[in-house]
Amino acid sequence: MQQEVVDFLIIGSGVAGLRAAIELAPHGEVLVITKDRPSESSTEYAQGGIAAVMSDEDEVGIHFEDTLKAGDGLCREDAVRTLVQEGPERIAELISWGAEFDKEGTKLSLSLEAAHSRRRILHAHGDSTGKELERVLLKKVRSFPSIRKYPFAMTIDLIIKDSLCHGAYVLKDGKVAALFAKATILATGGAGQLYSRTTNPQVATGDGMAIAFRGGAVLEDMEFVQFHPTSLYSPTAPQFLLSEAMRGEGALLRNITKKQFMGTYHALAELAPRDIVSRAIISEMVKTNSNHVYLDLRHLEKHFVKNRFPRIHSTCLRYDIDITEDLIPVSPAAHYFMGGVKTDVEGKTSLRGLYAAGEVSCTGVHGANRLASNSLLEGLVYGARTGKAACQATGKPDTSVRYDFKPSAIHDADEIRRTVRKIMWEKAGIIRCAKSLREAADQLHTWGSIICTDYATRHELELKNMLTIAEIIVHAAITRKGSVGAHYRSDYKERGERWQEHLCWDRKSLEMRNLSLLPQGGETCGR
Ligand code: SIN
């Protein structure tokens, strides 16, 4: 087996991974591995923007309060304070590295999104903010000879010995390689591909969460999955995010009878928190027996719409929808995972030598529901902090560890993947109940053997990871008998007892194969 020893191993090349790499570069050799092209990440597709207090009309304390409110009582306050306090400095640094955010005259142009009580969303090229961040960070990364990229390498598993992480086994060009490091950082993003409707790119299959779980790390808050209210719904077009910034600029939601409805669901109407807007849309879809509603920008000035949302405008035009003239068919889609690998505010996980940053991690910064445009900021702030913490790792990786790789093949992998996504969407999606979740658990359990086997292709390894995380999400959702933030149970509409507890999951307290054999409610999970 090919072996390589570096100082720092980073898995994932979105905003969090790249920002961590920049922090580590002066301290040793950094290897950034990705299963696809280095620019293929959720960051690249982020439209709306990045939230931070960058104007005299705003205050860090107000951003703090807005984030806590969106998080619905489950945010960790120290994590939120860190985010909002360090955010402006990280943005200024990014600007000094060449980031070009949109301006009005000499001032940054700041927009509004749901549940923000001030205009504080920076954006770039209208609706290509993530692409701009990725461009600047990749450019900065290239300026450090100590950072090397290692693309098209799919992580199979972490190298764990004596509860210490020594690196990762990866599959590259059909062969297994062992990459040893004194510190390994997971920055693999989320798992939107677990759902048949998602705004996430193909790469978002929950790999980091799954390998961390298999390695023995603790996962937390897995029941909290955020659904974005407005993703393009068209049988002839791919799923595509229609940024919340559109509603921030005045876009309206209408049901298929063209009637506005958000005002009857929440005082903030189109700018209510995301979970409320998503559920309102589902409710209108049910009432009108339709699979979508409409987003309407026809009343806004055409020139403004084209300039403010150039990427959305041109993408929709390709599918014969002119967003300045036509009603846009939309429906909710899985968007962001508030839960993930449990870390402290320095990105340290429960395993020594293993760190996590960005969407794969759970610092508690988002609580039960993330405030719009806080995720790119999280990647920057916690990417940098995690890099700083990983610099302190002193251990020497144990390269004597041996791996017995005996891969199998999954028959009907495509069919199973499609079915898993459908089950998750229909039974563990925006509105859940004990019956739907139990059915999901039982169906997922039939593929239990896939979770415990090795595979020699990226596609199969992804499916293994997806099934692992799907089972955990379903059991977390069964366990939380109450509705909080993005987790909504139609059979427990109130918060329920002990709602402020965070549910944690790790292998020691729960063997995956037995998950669906647990008594109703999964009471044996760790807390
Ligand atoms: C959007 O542009 O609506 C997405 C922004 C986010 O999820 O934070």
Boltz pocket constraint, residues with backbone or C-beta under 6 A from the ligand:
constraints:
  - pocket:
      binder: B
      contacts: [[A, 46], [A, 47], [A, 48], [A, 49], [A, 242], [A, 243], [A, 244], [A, 245], [A, 335], [A, 371], [A, 372], [A, 373], [A, 374], [A, 375]]
      max_distance: 6.0
